[in-house]
Amino acid sequence: MPESWVNLAERIGSDLHLELSGAGGRRAVLIRALRDAVREGRLAPGTRLPPYRSLAADLGIARNTVADAYAELVAEGWLTARQGSGTQVADRAAPPQRARVPKGAPARPAAPTYNLRQGQPDAASFPRAAWLAAARRALNSAPNEAFGPGDPQGRVELRRALAEYLGRARGVRADPERIVVCSGFAHALRLLFGAGGGGVLRGPSPSSRLRSSRGYPIAVESYGLGFHRSILETAGVRTVPLGLDERGARTEELTEGQRVRGVLLTPAHQFPTGGPLHPTRRTAVIDWARTRGGLVLEDDYDGEFRYDREPVGAVQGLDSERVIYMGSVSKSLSPGVRLGWLVLPEHLIDDVLAAKGEREAWASVIDQLTLADLIESGRYDRHIRRMRQRYRRRRDQLVDALAEHAPHISPTGVAAGLHTVLRLPPGTEQSTVKAAAWQGLALDGLAEFRHPEATMPAPDGLVVGYSTPPEHAYGAALEALCRALPPD
């Protein structure tokens, strides 16, 4: 098929040069030509394309060929098609461009175009209409006293809603009186450990059953968020890494010469490596806590999002007096909604409330009432189910892209959460992260999450978040990722 000038002046304001050449049938050639025109900026975001009948007439090809090409490019995210608006170039980010640098100066990668970092939900999917309706209902029905000084334990309406939801959806043994509302997981850690040794589990509180264990380290998983470790270190708490394998954290190491009285785990979906804690190790860590008088700190950061089976229940359900259960809405709704919770052993409730202060200083009463209504109305469950389907599709797209373009690399861990780890050939992690930056990608290597004292083998890998890119840009982000991966 020869090169063609397509006269689209009446439709997009200028002529368009489509290079209709190369191998393949007419449909494949047209798809490639349109894709190149978008990628190179000759078709700008928002440009309205002609109806397929008109373009078919201009090119002298069948209408179905153009219609199929449009449909394929819509599916890939290059184009969008809405009833009444026709077919347009998607509002995708411009391709990464290398900045000009002076002669002799080291080149630098372009600023990130696509965000594949872990930890953030799809911001565009926040349930605005449901949240607004819940806020209206909550404000209309709230008693006057709700607008006075806040209760540090949290509004009873939210604690009741959370007790029902966590018991039903996560298997947590929750009573409203055992729940303390906070602003998120980091806030929960600070309440428990404080700064400079003044938290519940480090301070002089006479009612704390851990008062005899001050000065002992806290065990954490060998891979995890450095931010959480830094909170503990700021509080004067030394962290001891536990090894990881295909069955999760090696809880048997708790009894191997480590004088620890607490352990922080992500048992539903280990962060970031992705495996759940094996059932035998779940019971073993409870046995350890009972025998040693210790506590298990359970971070249930994305426990609702399991795609290959029903979500695994919380470890807290095995012993509510030996496990502190912590969760938030930062993954299920938005990190901008500053709401989280602790489900506490009975003997720690007064201490946590004392650490929090006499008045609620962190979590908005209006947001608490709104979330309570969202849960009780069933809309929170519906949102979780909808997001579970969306993130599963995102993960499936990633798996399919790897199978097609990089079959030697595959995701590890279970199908769950908002991210996955891609294991890389030995010695390639650092170079792959740099290559990804040149492709306009923001992502992290697995080494970023490794405990500095970990002794277990350090496999090379990428931690890839698949929830953040907007829908129209996700296909392009995966293309860029596959280009950055090392060859077989």
N, C-alpha and C positions, 0 to 999 in steps of 0.2 A: 504494500500500500504506500503510495508516495506521500511526501510531506504536504500539508494542507494549511492554507490561510483560511480561517473561518471568520466570516464577516458578522460580528456580533455588536456592531456599533450602536444599533438601536436598543440593544438589551443591556450591555455592560459599559457602553461609552467608548469602546476602542476595539480594534481588531485583535484577534487572538491567534497566535501561531501555535498550532498543535503539530508536533513531529510524529506523524503517523507512519512509523517505519519500524523495522526490526522483526524478529521472529515472533511467531504466534498467530493465532486467528485475529479477526478484526476486533472482537470484544477485548481480547488481552492487550492488543496494541492500543486501543482507545483508552482502556483503563490506565495503562502505563503513561500515555501522553497527558491525560488529565492529572494524574498523580504528580508527574514531574512539573506541570504548570503550577500546581499548588505549592509543592515543595520549594520551587525556585522563586516563588513570590509573584509570578506573572498573573496568577489568579489570587487576589488578595482575600483575606477573611471577610465574609459577608457578601462577597460577589454573588449575584444571582445568575445562575446558569439558564440557558434557554430551555424551553420544553424539549423533551427528547425527540418529538416529531420534527421540530425545527432544526435541531442539530443533525438529525439523521438526513434531512433534506440537504443541508449544507455540505455534509460529508459524502453523500451518495451511498449511505449504508442503510441497513434495515433498522426500523424503529425499535424492534425488540433488542437488537444489539446495543443500542444506546441506553435503553431502559435497563437492561441487565448490567451495563457498565456503571450507571448511576447507582443502582441498588448495591452493587459490590462496594463502591467507594463510600456509600453511606454506612454500610456495615463495618468498614474499616475505620470510619471516623474522619475521613477526608472531607466528606460532604454531609449536609443535613437536609432532610426533606420533611416539611411540615405542610399539612393540608392548608391551602389558601396562601401559602408563602412560597411555594415552588421549591426548587432545589438550589441550595446555596453552599458556598465554600464554608466549611466549619470555622468557628472562631478559635482555631487552634493557635498555639503560640508559634511565633516565627521560628524557623530553623536556627540552631545555634550558629553564630558567626564568630570566627576568630578575630579578636581585636588586632589592629595594626600595632606593631611594636617597633621601636627604633632598632636600627641595625646593631647587632651584637647583644641586644637585650634578650633575656630568656623569655620564651613564649609562655603564655598563661592560658589555661582553658577558659572558655566563655562562661559567663554567669549561668547558673542552672536554669534550664528551660522546663524540665520535668522533675517533679518531686516524687521520688520513690523511697523516701525515708519512712521508717516505721513509726507507729505511735499515734497517727492522726486518722480519725474517721473521715468519710466523704462529707466535706462541709456543705456541699450542695444538697445533701439528702436530709439535712436537719428538718424535722417535721414542723415547719413553721405554722401551718394552719392548725394542726392538732395542739401545739403548744399555746397558740393564741387563744383557742377555744377553752383549753384547760385553765389558762390564766383568768379568763373572764368568769368562768364558773367558780373558780376558787375565790376570786375577789368578791363576787356577789354573795357567797355563802360563808365567808370567813367571819368569825366573831370579832367584835371591836378590840378585844384584848390582844388579838394577833398582831396588831400594829403598835403595840407597846414594846418595851425592851425584850429582846429575844431570849428564849430559853436556851442555855448553853447545850442542853441535851438534844435540842432540835424540836420542831413542831410535832406534837403527838399525831397529827394527821399523817405526816410523812412516815413517822416511825411505825405506825400501824400498817400503812401501805407496804412499806419495805419488809416488815415481818412476814406478811402474807406472801409477797412476791418472792422473797429469798427462800422461804420454806418450800414454796411450790416449784420454783424454777431452778434453784440451786441446791436444794436439799439441806439448807442451813437451819439449825435449831435456833430460831430467832424469836425473842419476845420483845415487844416494844420497849420495855424497861431496860433491856440489855443493849439497845442500839443508841449510839451517840452519832449525831450528824456532824460532819466536818466539811472541809472544802475540797477534799481529794486525798489521794494516797500519801502524797508528801506531807500534807498537814497531819494525817494520822500518825505517820512516823514521828513527826516532831512532838506531837502530844505524848506519845509513848516514851520518847527518849530525850526530848528537849534539846536545848543548846547549852553546852558547858556542863552537862551532867545533871540538869534539873528536871528531866522528864519523869513520867510515872515509873518506868522501869529502871531509872537510874538515880532518882532523887531520894530524899530521906523519908518518904511517906511511910508511917508505921504500919499501915494496913496492907502494904504491898507484900505479897508472898515471895517476891523476888528480891527482897531487901538483903537476904543473905548471899545473893549472887552478884552484888555489885563488883565491878572489876573484871568479870568474866566476859570473854568475847561472845559475839553473835555469829552463828554459822550462816553463810549465804551460799547460793549456788555459784559455781565457778564462772558462769556467764550470766550477766544481768545488767541492769542499768547502773552505770557509774554514779549517776545523780543520787540514787537511793543509798549507795554505799557512802557517798560524801555526806549525806545527812547524818548517818550513824557516826562517821568519823568526826564530824563537827561537834557531836554530842560527847565525844571522848570514848566512843565504843569501837573497839577493834573488831574487824570482820575476818572470819576464817572461811576459806573457800571449801565447798564440798564438790567432789568430782561429779561428772555427769556421764551417763552412757545411754543406751537405747531404752532403758527403763526409767529414765529420769535421774533425779538427784540420788547420789549414793548415800542414803541415810545411815547405812551401817558405819560410815566414818564418824558419826556423832559419838560413838562409843570407843573409838580407837585413839585414846590418849588425849582427846580434846575436852577440856573442862569448860564446856559451853552450857548455858542454861536457856538459850533461845535459838531458834532457827527460822530464817525467812525463806519461804518457798513460793513458787508459782506452780502448784500441782496440777491444775487443769490443763495448762498449755505452757510448758517451760519457756521462759523468755530468756534469750531469743531462739533457742535451738528447736523448739516446737513440739517436743514429746510430752505426753502426760506422765505423771508419777504412777508407777506400776502399783496395782492393788496391794501387793505384799509390802511394798515400801510405805504406802499410806498407813497401813496398820502398824508397821514397825516404828514409824516416827511417833505415833500416838503412844505405843508401849514405852518408847524412850522417854517421852515427856512425863508419863506417869511414874516411871521408875526414878528418874533424875529430878523430878520436881520442876521440869522445864516448861517452856511455852513454845507453841508453833505459831508463827505469824504468817497467815495465808493471804497472799496477794492474788485476788481473783479478778485480774485486770481485763480479761476478755472471755470469761467463762461461758457466756451465752453463745459464742460463735464457733460452733462445731458443725462441719458440713458433711462428714461421712457417716455420722451416727448421732444419737442423742448426746447432748453435752454431759460430761462427767460431773457428778455432784461434788460439793465442797467437802474437803477433809474435816471441816468444822463439825459436820454432822456425826462424826465418829466420837467426838468428845468436846462438848461446848465449854468445859471448864479448863481445857488445856490448849485451846486454839483461839487466837484472836483473828477474826475474819474481817478483811478490809476490801472495800469495793468503791466504785464511783461510776459516774455517767460519762467520763471523759472519752471512752471508746464507743459506748452505746448511743450517746446523743452528741455531745460536743465537749471539748476541754474548756470551752467558753462558759459552760454552765458549771459553776464552781460548787459542785455538790458531791460528797462522798459519805461513807459511813464506816463505823466500826461496830461489829457485833462482839461484845466483850464477855469474858468470864465474870461471874457475879462479883468476885472480890476486887475487880479492877474498876468498876463503874464509878465509884465515888472519887477515886484517884484521878481518873481521866477528866471528870467534870471539874475537879479542883484545878487541874492543869489548864483547862480551857478558860476558866474565869467565870464570873457571876453573870455576865451578859454575852449573848451571841455576838461575836465580832467578825465572823467570817462568812457564814452562809445566809444569803438573803431569805427573809421570811416569805416573801412573795414567790421566789423560786421554789422554796420548799413546798408551799401550798400547791403550786402549779404542778410540780412533779408528782405529788400525792394524787392529785386528780387525774393526771395522765395515766398513772398506774391503775388506779381504781376503775377508770372508765374502760380499761382494756386496750387503749390506744398505744400504750408503751409496748405491750406484747406484740401488737400488730406491727409497730415500727421495727422491733427486733426481728420478727419473721421476715419482713421486707428487706431489711439490711442483710440478713443472713443469706437470702437468695442473691442479692446483688454482689456481696463479697465472694460468694461461691462462684458466681459467673466470672468475676475478676480473676480469681485464682485459677479457674479452668482455662481462661484465655492465656494466662502466663504459662501454664503447663503445656498448652497446645503450641504456643510460640516457641518454647524451648524444644519440644519434640520435632518441630519442623526445621528450626534454624540452628539449634545447638543440642542435638540428641545425647551428647556425651555429658550434659549437665542436667541435673534434675533437682526438684525441691526435696528437702528433708523434713522429717516430722510429720505430724498428722495434718489432715485437711481442716484447718481451724484458724481463727484469728484474723488479723488484718495484715499479716506479713508472713513471709516464709524465708528460709535460709537456703541459698544455693551453694552446694559444696563445689569448690573449684579444685583444679589440679594443684598439687603441692607447689608452693613457691610462686603462685600467680596472683594472690589476693591484692597485694599492693599495686601491681601494674594494672590490674583490672579496675580497681577503684579510680586510678588516674585516667584510664581509657574511658571510663564512664563519664568522668568530668568533662573530657573533651567532646563527648557526645551530648553534653548539655544535661546530664543526669545528676541529681543529688541522691546519693545513697551511701550506706556505710559498709565497711568491711566487718567481718565477724570479730576480728581482733579488738575492735573498739569496745566490745562489751565484756572482755575477758578480765577476770580479777587479777590484779598484779602479782598475787602470790600463788596463783593456780599452778599446779604441777602436772595436771593431766595433759595429754597431747593437744597441740593447738592446730586443728585443721584449718585450711584456707576456706573462706566462704564470703558470701555477700548476704546482708540482711536486706531483703527487698520488701518494701511496703507497697501493697497494691490497692489501697483504699483511697489515697489522696488525689491522684490525677483526675481532672474532670473527664467525664465520659468521652467527649469528643477527642481528647488528647491521649487517651490511654493506649490506643493502638500504636500511635507514634512513639510513645514512651517505651513500649515493648520492643519496637523495631530498634530503637537506640540502644536498649539494653542488650539485645542479641548481637548488635554490631560490636559492643564493647567486650563481650565474653571471649575468653581465650579459645583458640582453635583446638580441635581434637588432637 
